[in-house]
Amino acid sequence: MERLGMIGLGQMGGAMVPTLLRAGFSVWAYDLRPERVAAAVKAGARGAQHVAELVAAVEVVMTSLPSSAVFVQVAETELLPLMRSGQVLIDLGTTVAGETRRLAKAFAERGVALLDVPVSGGPHGSATGTLHMFCRGRSGDL
């Protein structure tokens, strides 16, 4: 079973966790707010105390963060140093295209695929598994 990690458990990421669990995935969850992690754990996820713990435990890291700037900061300072070859990073937010391309190159140098996957459908789509996902990445990363 592929282990997934979700960083950012707000309206979208928090609603995605139970949907992923129902689909049979093993999910690790992290957020700066402990009560959000507790809610994910109550739904059946494993809670991570730190980003490093989550990254070490999973093959696929997903982020659902509040802005492009926040994603870029987390990707550069926390994920890039920690992720290992063969892992996949999925950005579920709407990140500035130039930043995504720049980061994709940096992650590729470490053997990590960065997929840009903005979503549409809101919290209801997250909770019901009916999101529309628009995936962009390098050929061969999927």
Buried (B, 14 or more C-beta within 10 A) or exposed (E): EEBBBBBBBBBBBBBBBBBBBEEEBBBBBBBEEEEBBBBBBEBBBBBBEEBBBBBBBBBBBBBBBEEBEBBBEBBBEBBBEBBEEEBBBBBBBBBEEEBBEBBBEEBBEBEBBBBBBBBEBEBEBBBEBEBEEEEBBEEEBE
